[in-house]
Amino acid sequence: MPLTRDFKDTVKARAERDPDFRRALVTEASEHLLDGDFATAKAILRDYINATIGFDELGRAVGTPPKSLMRMLGPRGNPQANSLLPVIAFIRRREHLCDHGSD
């Protein structure tokens, strides 16, 4: 079932004002990924990206075209680890969820 515009707007509004919510989205996506629930992980990552940084800025940050990122994290996307891990690492650094410095 596709998400409604109201839901996406609600996620965006909450992400803009609540850093704990943003960090929870990233943590939850990572946990789903590690548990093998790729569809849920990708959906949460898409919600996070759309609500925060956007695909254009993320693409510049990780050196991947935005359209490739959108396809990769789409419902039918099947990203390889060497494509997905830089995205997650960047987002984790952005939300101060790791001790590593920026690249």
Short mmCIF file of the C-alpha atoms (twelve columns), coordinates in Angstrom:
data_MODEL
# 
_entry.id   MODEL 
# 
loop_
_atom_site.group_PDB 
_atom_site.id 
_atom_site.type_symbol 
_atom_site.label_atom_id 
_atom_site.label_alt_id 
_atom_site.label_comp_id 
_atom_site.label_asym_id 
_atom_site.label_seq_id 
_atom_site.Cartn_x 
_atom_site.Cartn_y 
_atom_site.Cartn_z 
_atom_site.pdbx_PDB_model_num 
ATOM 1   C CA . MET A 1   0.000  0.000  0.000  1 
ATOM 2   C CA . PRO A 2   1.526  3.359  -0.972 1 
ATOM 3   C CA . LEU A 3   1.985  5.926  1.750  1 
ATOM 4   C CA . THR A 4   -0.343 8.876  1.723  1 
ATOM 5   C CA . ARG A 5   0.881  12.438 1.334  1 
ATOM 6   C CA . ASP A 6   -0.348 13.162 4.876  1 
ATOM 7   C CA . PHE A 7   1.859  10.406 6.277  1 
ATOM 8   C CA . LYS A 8   4.926  11.636 4.375  1 
ATOM 9   C CA . ASP A 9   4.257  15.215 5.500  1 
ATOM 10  C CA . THR A 10  3.901  14.024 9.097  1 
ATOM 11  C CA . VAL A 11  7.219  12.152 8.946  1 
ATOM 12  C CA . LYS A 12  8.932  15.192 7.397  1 
ATOM 13  C CA . ALA A 13  7.538  17.588 10.000 1 
ATOM 14  C CA . ARG A 14  8.570  15.328 12.869 1 
ATOM 15  C CA . ALA A 15  12.035 14.726 11.396 1 
ATOM 16  C CA . GLU A 16  12.590 18.468 11.047 1 
ATOM 17  C CA . ARG A 17  11.918 19.152 14.710 1 
ATOM 18  C CA . ASP A 18  12.984 15.956 16.470 1 
ATOM 19  C CA . PRO A 19  16.585 14.683 16.205 1 
ATOM 20  C CA . ASP A 20  15.731 11.654 18.361 1 
ATOM 21  C CA . PHE A 21  13.074 10.654 15.817 1 
ATOM 22  C CA . ARG A 22  15.608 10.939 12.965 1 
ATOM 23  C CA . ARG A 23  18.124 8.819  14.857 1 
ATOM 24  C CA . ALA A 24  15.422 6.256  15.652 1 
ATOM 25  C CA . LEU A 25  14.586 5.956  11.940 1 
ATOM 26  C CA . VAL A 26  18.234 5.318  11.086 1 
ATOM 27  C CA . THR A 27  18.667 2.826  13.923 1 
ATOM 28  C CA . GLU A 28  15.482 0.982  12.986 1 
ATOM 29  C CA . ALA A 29  16.496 0.795  9.323  1 
ATOM 30  C CA . SER A 30  19.905 -0.595 10.320 1 
ATOM 31  C CA . GLU A 31  18.328 -3.213 12.579 1 
ATOM 32  C CA . HIS A 32  15.918 -4.341 9.856  1 
ATOM 33  C CA . LEU A 33  18.815 -4.593 7.434  1 
ATOM 34  C CA . LEU A 34  20.826 -6.741 9.834  1 
ATOM 35  C CA . ASP A 35  17.748 -8.923 10.452 1 
ATOM 36  C CA . GLY A 36  17.379 -9.534 6.700  1 
ATOM 37  C CA . ASP A 37  14.200 -7.451 6.314  1 
ATOM 38  C CA . PHE A 38  15.481 -5.473 3.334  1 
ATOM 39  C CA . ALA A 39  12.103 -4.193 2.164  1 
ATOM 40  C CA . THR A 40  11.366 -2.520 5.499  1 
ATOM 41  C CA . ALA A 41  14.926 -1.186 5.823  1 
ATOM 42  C CA . LYS A 42  14.763 0.398  2.361  1 
ATOM 43  C CA . ALA A 43  11.346 1.914  3.035  1 
ATOM 44  C CA . ILE A 44  12.539 3.496  6.285  1 
ATOM 45  C CA . LEU A 45  15.699 4.802  4.620  1 
ATOM 46  C CA . ARG A 46  13.594 6.336  1.809  1 
ATOM 47  C CA . ASP A 47  11.347 8.013  4.384  1 
ATOM 48  C CA . TYR A 48  14.387 9.346  6.237  1 
ATOM 49  C CA . ILE A 49  16.066 10.648 3.079  1 
ATOM 50  C CA . ASN A 50  12.893 12.274 1.763  1 
ATOM 51  C CA . ALA A 51  12.225 13.877 5.148  1 
ATOM 52  C CA . THR A 52  15.742 15.175 5.685  1 
ATOM 53  C CA . ILE A 53  18.645 15.419 3.269  1 
ATOM 54  C CA . GLY A 54  16.957 14.565 -0.033 1 
ATOM 55  C CA . PHE A 55  18.358 12.335 -2.769 1 
ATOM 56  C CA . ASP A 56  20.222 15.123 -4.586 1 
ATOM 57  C CA . GLU A 57  22.332 16.110 -1.587 1 
ATOM 58  C CA . LEU A 58  22.838 12.481 -0.558 1 
ATOM 59  C CA . GLY A 59  24.000 11.645 -4.078 1 
ATOM 60  C CA . ARG A 60  26.603 14.408 -3.945 1 
ATOM 61  C CA . ALA A 61  27.753 13.274 -0.508 1 
ATOM 62  C CA . VAL A 62  28.253 9.606  -1.437 1 
ATOM 63  C CA . GLY A 63  29.196 10.042 -5.098 1 
ATOM 64  C CA . THR A 64  26.179 8.220  -6.511 1 
ATOM 65  C CA . PRO A 65  23.637 9.722  -8.908 1 
ATOM 66  C CA . PRO A 66  20.353 10.545 -7.138 1 
ATOM 67  C CA . LYS A 67  18.310 8.471  -9.593 1 
ATOM 68  C CA . SER A 68  20.498 5.449  -8.845 1 
ATOM 69  C CA . LEU A 69  19.914 5.942  -5.132 1 
ATOM 70  C CA . MET A 70  16.159 6.190  -5.706 1 
ATOM 71  C CA . ARG A 71  16.146 2.961  -7.729 1 
ATOM 72  C CA . MET A 72  18.418 1.222  -5.238 1 
ATOM 73  C CA . LEU A 73  16.109 2.054  -2.321 1 
ATOM 74  C CA . GLY A 74  12.905 1.539  -4.289 1 
ATOM 75  C CA . PRO A 75  10.609 -1.423 -3.644 1 
ATOM 76  C CA . ARG A 76  12.228 -3.453 -6.429 1 
ATOM 77  C CA . GLY A 77  15.773 -2.248 -5.748 1 
ATOM 78  C CA . ASN A 78  18.417 -4.787 -4.849 1 
ATOM 79  C CA . PRO A 79  21.428 -2.753 -3.717 1 
ATOM 80  C CA . GLN A 80  24.847 -4.274 -3.315 1 
ATOM 81  C CA . ALA A 81  26.667 -3.734 -0.055 1 
ATOM 82  C CA . ASN A 82  29.273 -1.496 -1.719 1 
ATOM 83  C CA . SER A 83  26.442 0.830  -2.782 1 
ATOM 84  C CA . LEU A 84  24.298 0.711  0.332  1 
ATOM 85  C CA . LEU A 85  26.909 0.854  3.097  1 
ATOM 86  C CA . PRO A 86  28.289 4.302  2.142  1 
ATOM 87  C CA . VAL A 87  24.724 5.644  2.284  1 
ATOM 88  C CA . ILE A 88  24.142 4.208  5.743  1 
ATOM 89  C CA . ALA A 89  27.576 5.340  6.957  1 
ATOM 90  C CA . PHE A 90  26.946 8.899  5.757  1 
ATOM 91  C CA . ILE A 91  23.505 9.018  7.369  1 
ATOM 92  C CA . ARG A 92  24.857 7.607  10.642 1 
ATOM 93  C CA . ARG A 93  27.616 10.244 10.705 1 
ATOM 94  C CA . ARG A 94  25.080 12.949 9.865  1 
ATOM 95  C CA . GLU A 95  22.944 11.908 12.840 1 
ATOM 96  C CA . HIS A 96  25.963 11.460 15.132 1 
ATOM 97  C CA . LEU A 97  25.296 7.748  15.582 1 
ATOM 98  C CA . CYS A 98  28.926 6.686  15.238 1 
ATOM 99  C CA . ASP A 99  32.293 7.721  16.579 1 
ATOM 100 C CA . HIS A 100 33.994 7.855  13.178 1 
ATOM 101 C CA . GLY A 101 34.977 11.209 11.720 1 
ATOM 102 C CA . SER A 102 33.639 12.414 8.397  1 
ATOM 103 C CA . ASP A 103 35.384 11.321 5.212  1 
# 
